[in-house]
Amino acid sequence: MPFRGIADEVQLATLTRILDDYCEQAGIEGTHPAREHLARRLIALFSGGIDSPDDLRMALHAFATDSKPGAAQP
């Protein structure tokens, strides 16, 4: 699923599914500001070259875990 500057229909569907799944598991509602924050990070990860759905899920989880208040920052 290489990124070429513009996500195609399949890529967008995959990114949306990853975001939806993560937010559902985390209990984040559709209008919650955290969802938009996670969506922006997901796009940044994808734009940065992470294109495997499994790698995107892991990176999004790591980002969300590191972003929680009280989490150790590097």
ABEGO torsion letter per residue (X at the ends): XBBAGBBBAAAAAAAAAAAAAAAAAAGBBAABAAAAAAAAAAAAAAAAGBABAAAAAAAAAAAAAAABBGBBBX
